[in-house]
């Protein structure tokens, strides 16, 4: 009798794409990276796919955790995805920065503010070759 597959990589890929709006680099083929396979199967195919918390709920928790770590690159990815998916408005993102700064400290809060500011600036800049009105 064949072993029952415990995790679902395809579900993980679908959830990864939904969470990050297909904005991140293409994922490697299955079997290419055991680390990525495991992340997709467990973190995205199981944890993120669990409907007990919404993607927005998880994103808010993640923003707090990443702000506490001071990881500006990951903050930028999360902020961009939250705004693009409509999980947070600009005003809500500003309020999150102010709120979290009181818990993570001003240096880390400043990193979050910088990430929010950069994401906004990039979103307001039209792609190369396109004018703002087109």
Secondary structure by P-SEA (a helix, b strand, c coil): ccccccccaaaaaaaaaaaacccccccccccccaaaaaaaacccccccccccccaaaaaaaaaaaaaaaccaaaaaaaaaaaaaaccccaaaaaaaaaaaaaaccaaaaaaaaaaaaaaaaaaacccccccccc
